[in-house]
Amino acid sequence: MGTVPSISAIPRLHFRIVAGAAAGNVTVTGVALTDKLYYVGGFSAVYNSGAIDTLTPLNLTSEFTITAANTVNNTSGTASTGGLLLVIWYAPPTGGEAATAFDAAN
């Protein structure tokens, strides 16, 4: 079985956890129009007696696109208000950056 590279071994793969919001624009600091969105996961909290009992995961990737610097959007999509979003994206090499095998595959 092969080894799984650490996140630091893929320097242009980025992620942020942001507060959920109504469907529409969501601020994700660092994402750029030239980046490739890999995954947007929503996590909806289910409370029991005022404490989080479970987190329900949702794959919302197909609903989202990068629409501007620092912005992803899912207008008319699923609201994630009160939950969290995990956003993972890839930033391709720019200028003098050396390409890696991961870059070649993406």
Phi and psi in degrees as a GROMACS rama.xvg file:
@    title "Ramachandran Plot"
@    xaxis  label "Phi"
@    yaxis  label "Psi"
@TYPE xy
-74.123  167.88  GLY-2
-90.3946  149.196  THR-3
-94.2964  123.427  VAL-4
-69.2472  147.469  PRO-5
-73.2551  161.235  SER-6
-59.4167  -30.569  ILE-7
-70.5527  -17.5829  SER-8
-79.0555  -10.0915  ALA-9
-122.586  77.9591  ILE-10
-63.7114  -17.9864  PRO-11
-103.759  10.0861  ARG-12
-95.1571  122.83  LEU-13
-123.016  156.773  HIS-14
-147.461  153.512  PHE-15
-142.614  145.721  ARG-16
-108.539  122.272  ILE-17
-127.138  160.42  VAL-18
-66.6618  140.57  ALA-19
-64.3258  164.81  GLY-20
-154.311  173.543  ALA-21
-62.6835  156.349  ALA-22
-57.0303  137.354  ALA-23
136.685  -148.115  GLY-24
-70.7143  135.723  ASN-25
-128.878  128.902  VAL-26
-78.0251  124.796  THR-27
-131.176  95.6904  VAL-28
-59.5445  126.353  THR-29
107.094  -20.1671  GLY-30
-75.2131  142.742  VAL-31
-125.581  159.123  ALA-32
-58.1324  -28.779  LEU-33
-84.6127  -2.66861  THR-34
-82.1098  164.309  ASP-35
-113.43  123.081  LYS-36
-78.663  124.725  LEU-37
-99.3261  -41.1573  TYR-38
-157.312  137.376  TYR-39
-129.783  114.286  VAL-40
-112.655  130.766  GLY-41
-99.0729  143.965  GLY-42
-127.762  111.498  PHE-43
-99.5201  126.184  SER-44
-84.8516  137.514  ALA-45
-111.999  121.111  VAL-46
-97.8675  147.298  TYR-47
-137.564  115.869  ASN-48
56.7886  39.3819  SER-49
82.8035  -1.93077  GLY-50
-118.299  151.865  ALA-51
-66.1767  123.813  ILE-52
-94.9486  -47.1606  ASP-53
-146.461  158.37  THR-54
-113.671  125.971  LEU-55
-97.5447  115.453  THR-56
-82.2955  143.432  PRO-57
-133.249  131.461  LEU-58
-88.179  108.407  ASN-59
-107.336  11.562  LEU-60
-52.8886  -43.8847  THR-61
-66.528  -17.9319  SER-62
-85.2963  -19.2172  GLU-63
-105.549  147.547  PHE-64
-137.615  157.742  THR-65
-85.5339  119.165  ILE-66
-110.582  -14.8129  THR-67
-166.571  169.01  ALA-68
-57.6011  132.006  ALA-69
66.0354  20.2966  ASN-70
-140.741  129.934  THR-71
-115.94  155.648  VAL-72
-140.743  140.788  ASN-73
-137.251  48.2659  ASN-74
-48.7984  135.236  THR-75
67.8277  13.7852  SER-76
-98.8283  -157.411  GLY-77
-80.5806  128.345  THR-78
-73.354  141.473  ALA-79
-120.298  18.9656  SER-80
-53.2163  132.899  THR-81
85.6126  -5.22919  GLY-82
-115.787  -157.835  GLY-83
-129.254  154.359  LEU-84
-121.929  132.68  LEU-85
-103.675  118.415  LEU-86
-114.76  125.241  VAL-87
-121.628  129.792  ILE-88
-143.517  161.873  TRP-89
-114.876  130.282  TYR-90
-106.049  113.431  ALA-91
-64.3605  158.441  PRO-92
-62.5738  146.577  PRO-93
-124.338  158.784  THR-94
45.0467  -119.817  GLY-95
-90.7885  9.48937  GLY-96
-68.7006  139.124  GLU-97
-77.8713  137.323  ALA-98
-79.0351  149.093  ALA-99
-114.117  175.127  THR-100
-61.6976  -34.603  ALA-101
-63.1445  -41.577  PHE-102
-60.7566  -41.5378  ASP-103
-63.0846  -31.5589  ALA-104
-81.5367  -8.48646  ALA-105
